[in-house]
């Protein structure tokens, strides 16, 4: 759930507060099942959880997600960032309103949220036109399109950074099933990919 406080430009207008759940596929499925379809972090790290219980929970989550055709497992509940063309000191007098509030999580792409209503818009895969997720997958060998590596292709860190000078978005992403396992990207404030998923050799997949 996101909480928002709107401070009006005029001191005569009242300050308003709102909150809203993000409309993710995972939330919809949770409401249908009356429980979370994915295992909690507490279950995964608890010393009281047996290996059998953990594996069973992960497999159940995988098959539920496939059967429901969810596509994205992210709950978008870890962080929010404000990003767009007017950020950074180099933007100067840029008065355009192309800004986005992005809710992030480690298990998927960012989710765009419309403000001040906090209305869920859609997953923002940060495409720049020439470099889209569909185009990248189209360049893969046919066998790779059906491997587990495709699941994490559009994931990004929940804590990206915005350069205070030029407004670029800088973030890392992970790939558990395909080397290089760590990658970083830089996107300028207009959405152009300056660096996209450049690999970092860390030897093996790790958290």
C-alpha positions in Angstrom: 0.0 0.0 0.0 1.2 3.5 -0.8 0.4 6.5 1.4 0.5 10.0 0.0 0.2 13.5 1.4 -0.5 16.4 -1.0 0.7 19.9 0.1 -1.2 22.4 -2.0 0.5 25.5 -3.5 -1.8 27.8 -1.7 -1.7 28.1 2.0 -5.5 28.5 2.0 -6.1 25.1 0.6 -6.2 22.1 3.0 -3.5 19.4 3.0 -4.9 16.1 1.8 -4.0 12.5 2.6 -4.7 9.3 0.6 -3.7 5.7 0.5 -4.2 2.9 -2.0 -3.1 -0.7 -2.7 -1.1 -1.2 -5.9 -3.1 -3.2 -8.3 -0.6 -6.0 -9.0 -1.6 -9.4 -10.4 -0.2 -10.9 -7.2 -2.7 -8.8 -5.1 -5.6 -10.0 -7.3 -4.6 -13.6 -6.9 -4.1 -13.2 -3.1 -7.6 -11.9 -2.8 -8.9 -14.9 -4.7 -7.0 -17.5 -2.7 -7.4 -15.6 0.6 -3.6 -16.2 1.2 -0.4 -15.2 -0.4 0.5 -17.5 -3.3 4.3 -16.9 -2.8 6.3 -18.0 0.3 7.2 -15.3 2.8 10.8 -14.3 3.6 10.2 -15.5 7.1 9.5 -19.0 5.8 12.6 -19.0 3.6 15.1 -17.9 6.2 13.6 -19.5 9.4 15.8 -22.3 10.9 12.5 -24.1 11.8 11.6 -24.4 8.1 12.6 -27.8 6.6 14.1 -28.0 3.2 11.0 -30.0 2.1 8.6 -27.3 3.2 10.7 -24.5 1.5 10.9 -26.4 -1.8 7.2 -27.3 -1.7 6.3 -23.7 -1.2 8.5 -22.5 -4.0 7.1 -25.1 -6.4 3.5 -24.3 -5.5 4.2 -20.6 -6.1 5.7 -21.3 -9.5 2.9 -23.5 -10.7 0.2 -21.1 -9.4 1.9 -18.2 -11.2 2.2 -20.2 -14.5 -1.4 -21.4 -14.3 -2.7 -17.9 -13.5 -0.5 -16.4 -16.3 0.7 -13.7 -13.9 3.8 -12.8 -15.9 5.2 -10.6 -13.0 5.5 -11.8 -9.4 6.5 -8.4 -8.0 4.5 -7.0 -5.2 6.1 -3.5 -5.8 6.2 -2.8 -2.1 9.9 -2.0 -1.3 10.6 1.5 -2.5 9.3 4.4 -4.6 11.3 6.8 -6.7 10.4 10.0 -8.6 12.0 10.2 -12.0 11.6 12.1 -15.2 12.9 14.8 -17.6 13.0 17.6 -15.1 15.4 16.0 -12.6 19.0 16.9 -12.1 20.7 20.3 -12.0 21.5 20.2 -15.7 17.8 20.2 -16.5 17.8 23.9 -15.7 14.5 25.5 -16.7 13.0 22.3 -18.0 9.3 22.7 -17.0 8.0 19.6 -18.7 5.7 17.4 -16.6 7.1 14.0 -17.9 7.7 12.6 -14.4 6.8 9.2 -13.1 6.4 7.8 -9.7 7.8 4.2 -9.8 7.1 1.6 -7.1 9.9 -1.0 -7.0 10.7 -4.5 -5.7 13.6 -6.9 -6.3 11.3 -9.4 -8.1 10.2 -7.5 -11.1 10.2 -4.2 -13.1 9.1 -0.9 -11.6 5.4 -0.2 -11.4 4.2 3.2 -12.6 1.8 5.0 -10.2 -0.3 8.1 -11.2 -0.2 10.9 -8.7 -1.8 12.4 -6.7 -4.5 9.7 -7.0 -2.0 6.8 -6.5 -3.7 5.0 -9.3 -1.8 2.0 -10.7 -0.8 2.6 -14.4 1.2 -0.4 -15.5 4.6 -2.1 -15.3 7.3 0.2 -16.7 10.0 -1.8 -18.3 12.0 1.3 -19.1 12.1 0.6 -22.9 13.6 3.3 -25.1 11.9 2.3 -28.3 14.9 0.7 -30.0 15.7 -1.5 -27.0 12.5 -3.2 -25.8 12.1 -6.4 -23.9 10.3 -8.0 -26.9 13.2 -7.0 -29.2 15.8 -8.4 -26.8 14.0 -11.7 -26.5 13.6 -11.9 -30.3 17.4 -11.9 -30.6 17.9 -14.8 -28.2 18.5 -18.3 -29.4 15.2 -20.2 -29.6 16.1 -22.5 -26.7 16.9 -19.6 -24.3 13.4 -18.2 -24.7 12.1 -21.1 -22.7 14.6 -21.2 -19.9 14.3 -19.7 -16.4 16.6 -16.8 -17.3 13.7 -15.1 -19.2 11.9 -14.8 -15.9 14.4 -12.3 -14.5 15.1 -10.4 -17.7 13.2 -7.3 -16.7 14.0 -7.3 -13.0 15.8 -4.4 -11.4 17.0 -3.5 -7.9 14.4 -1.9 -5.6 16.8 0.9 -4.7 18.0 2.6 -7.9 19.7 6.0 -7.8 19.0 9.2 -9.7 22.1 11.3 -10.6 21.7 14.7 -9.0 23.5 16.4 -11.9 22.1 15.0 -15.1 19.1 13.1 -13.8 20.1 9.7 -15.1 18.6 6.6 -13.5 21.3 4.1 -12.4 20.4 0.6 -11.2 21.6 -2.9 -10.9 19.8 -6.1 -11.8 20.4 -9.8 -11.1 20.2 -12.9 -13.2 20.3 -16.1 -11.2 20.1 -18.5 -14.1 22.4 -16.9 -16.7 25.9 -15.4 -16.5 26.8 -12.6 -16.0 24.8 -12.8 -12.8 25.0 -9.0 -11.9 24.4 -6.3 -14.5 24.0 -2.5 -14.3 22.2 0.0 -16.5 22.2 3.8 -16.9 19.2 5.6 -18.5 19.2 9.3 -19.1 16.3 11.5 -17.9 14.7 11.3 -21.3 14.6 7.5 -21.3 17.5 6.7 -23.6 19.6 3.8 -22.7 23.2 4.9 -22.2 24.3 1.6 -20.7 21.9 -1.4 -20.7 22.4 -4.6 -18.7 26.2 -4.5 -18.9 27.6 -7.6 -17.2 29.7 -7.6 -14.0 31.7 -10.7 -13.3 30.9 -11.8 -9.7 31.8 -15.5 -10.3 28.5 -17.1 -9.3 24.9 -16.1 -8.5 24.5 -14.7 -5.0 22.2 -12.4 -3.0 
